[in-house]
């Protein structure tokens, strides 16, 4: 029996497992989007079926845009996410370059210390973080969320990027130094372009927890001026009555940025993941 014939059942089995996982992962998302275009009776009467002319209704979207200041919540989430990603990628890449390029006393200990940030959830320090924000007057500001999310994303970013930067050729960096390039120029012009797949991987893995987070916006920035999308969706949750049409519509709109980011960076993300697997 040839190798190709023996590997065929394995390939079919692997694809079947991946397809099953994909269906399970996408089912809740599809269910939310489909039901956001239904009336309340259609949501509870036939939640697993697509909208029909009888159940099709845009009341959820009209409620979101008319009742809640969704565009303002969306803008807040966008500002917080974009700035947090910028700082995570910038500071994370610079710290990773320093740890991978320069050997100094405590280099290994510094790496282990940063790795603790991956293992210990930042939510364990919520009380201390809140006290710090109160003392500095940053409660109910977007700056508080940006600082927390930057600190939350840095350990993973440094861990991933440092492993990729170790693979950058030393001859390339030394050639730049011989030509008189500064360390900043070598970092921005020579090293960063070579680790773009890793940067895309870090961006996707960092953005999703920030965009979907409800914990810190609820604690640090619950005012109307600083509400994010996830916190704004709570507007339609009541103690006795819940507007499911509006909640599903708000969640469907909140999914869009994540999908757009994945479409833009999907190739770089796959390259980053597979490169890490090969290494």
N, C-alpha and C positions, 0 to 999 in steps of 0.2 A: 504494500500500500504506500503510495507516494506521500510526501510530507504535506503537500497541498490538500490531499484528501483527508489526512488525519487532522489537520488544523481547521477544516471546514466546520465540524461540530462545535469546536471551541469558539470560532468566530461568530457563529449563529447564536450560541449561548451568551457570549459577551454582549452582542448587539441586543438580544432580548432583554437582558438585565438592564442595560442602559436605557432602552426604550421604556421599560416599565418604570424606572426611576424618573425619567423625563415626564411621563404621563402623571405620576403621583405628584411631582413638584409643580407642574403647570396647572393641574386641575383646580386648586383653590384660586389661582389668579384668574383663570378663565371663568370660573364660577362667579367671582366678584364682578368682572367686567360685563358678563352676559346679563346678570341680574340688575346691574345698574341701569339698564335700558328697559326695565319692566315696571309695571305698576305694583303697588303693594300687594294686591290680590295675586298678581302673577308671580311675585317672589315667593309667597307662602304656598300658593297653589301648585306651581310646577317649577321648583327652583332649578331642576336639572335640564330643562328644555330651553332652546333658544327663544327669543321673543317672537311672538306671533302678532298679527294685526290687532288682535283683541287685547293682548297684554303689553304691547309696546307703549312705553311712556317715558318722556324726558323730564318728568317732574323732579327727579332727583337732581339733575344738573341745573335746572332752573332754580331750585331751592338753594343749592350750593352757591350759585353766582348771585342770587338775589338776597338771601337771608344772611349768609356769612360773608365776611370780607376775605374770600378765598384768595384773591389775587395778592392781597397783602400778606397772608400767611405763606403763600407760595414764594413770594419775594423774600421773606425772612428766611425760609428754609434754603432758598437758593444762595443767598448771601452767606449764611452760616456754612453751608456745605462747600461752596467754592473757596472761600477764604481758608477754611480748615484744611481742605485738600492742598491748597497752595503752600501753606505753612508746613504741613506734614511732609510733602514731597521735597520742599526746599531744605528744611532743617534735617529731615531724615536722610536725604542724600548727602548733605554736607557731613553729618555725623558718621554715616556709613563710610564715606571716603576717608575720613580721618582714622577710623578704627581699622580699615583694611589697608591703608597706605603707610601709616606711621606706626612705628613700634616704640612704645614708651612704657614706663613702669605703671602697672595697673591696667594695661590694655585689656587683658583677659578678664579681669575683675569688672571693668567697665562694661564689657559685653555681657557678662553674666547678670550684672545689675539691671541692664536694659531688658534682658530676657525676662526678668521678674515681672515687668510690666505686661508681658503677654500672659503669664500664668495667673496673676492676681487681678481680678476684675476691678475696674476703677470705681464701680458703684459701692464698693466697700468703704470708700473714703468720702461718701456723699456728705456726711455731717461736717467733716473737716473742710470739704470744698465749699459748702454753704457758708460756714463761718468765715472762711477766707473772703468769699465774694461779698458778704455783708460788711466785713471790715474795710474792704477796698471800695465799697460803693458800686459794685458791678452787678448787683441783683437787678433783674428786669432789664438787662441790656444784652444785645447780641454778642458783645465782646466776651461775656462770661461763657457763653456756649462755645464760642470759637476757641477760647483758651482750653477749656475742658476737652473738647474733641481733638485739638492738636496734641495735647498730652496723651490722650487715649490712643491715637493712631501712631505716634512716634516709635514705640518699641517694635511693633511689627514691621514698620517701614524700614527701620535701621537693620533689623535682623535679615530681611529679604534682600535689601539693596547691598548690604556689605558682602553677602555671599556672591552676588553678581559682580561687584566691583573687584573682588579678588581675582576674577577671571580676565580682567582687562590686562592687556600685555604691558609688562613693565618697560619693555623697549620703546613702546609708543610714548609713554609718559616721560621716560628719560630723554628721548629725542626732543620732546617739547622743552624740557628744561635746558638742554644744550642749546636750543635755538633762542633761549632767553625768555620763554613764556613763564608768567607767574603761576603760582599754584592755583589761583582762582581761574585763570585762563585755561589751564590744563583741565580743571574740574568741569568748567562749563562748556568748553569747546571740544574736548577730547573724550572725556569719560562719560558725561551725561548722554550724548547721542548713542553711545554703545550699550547703554542700559535702559533704553526706552521700553523694551518689553517688560522689564521688571517694574518700571515706573507705572506702566499701565496696569499691571497686576496689583500693585499697591493702591493705585487710585480706585479701582473697582472694589477691592476688599475694604477700603477705608470709607468710601462713600456710602455704601449700603447701610452700615450700622448708624452712621450720622443721620442720613435722610430718614430712616425709619424710627429713630429714637424718640421715645415719649418721656422717659424718666427725667432727664436733665432739663428739657424745656418746661416740664411740669413743676420742677423744684426751683430752678434758677431764673426762669423767664416766663412766668405764667400770665403776665399782663397782656392786655389786648394789643398793645403796640409791638410786642415781641413774640407773639404766638407763632409757632411753626405749623406746617400742614397737619402733622399727626395730632398736635394739640388742638388745632382748630376743628378737626373732625369730631372731637369730643363735644362740640357745641350741639350736635344733633342727638347726643345720648342723654336721655332723661331718666329720672328715677322711676317713673310710671309709664312713660311713652317714649319710644325710640323711633326716630325717622330713618328707617332702614334704607329708603331710596336715596336720601342725601348722603348717608354714610358710605354706601357702596359707590356712589358717584364720586365722592371726595377721594376715596381710596383708589378708584380707577384713575383719576387724574394724578394722584401722587405716584402711581406706578410709572408714568410716562418718562420722567427724567432718568430713572434707572435703566429703562429699556433703551433710551437714546444713547446713554453712556456706553452700554454694552455693545450696541451696534457700531458706534464710532471706534471703540477700542477692542473689539472682539478679536481681531487678528493679532494685535500686540499682546492681548491677554493670553491667548492660546500659546503664542510663542514663548511668553514668560513662564507659563506653567510647565510646558514641555521642556524648556531649557533647564528649568530647575530639576525636573525629573531625571533628565539625562545626566546632569551633574551629580 
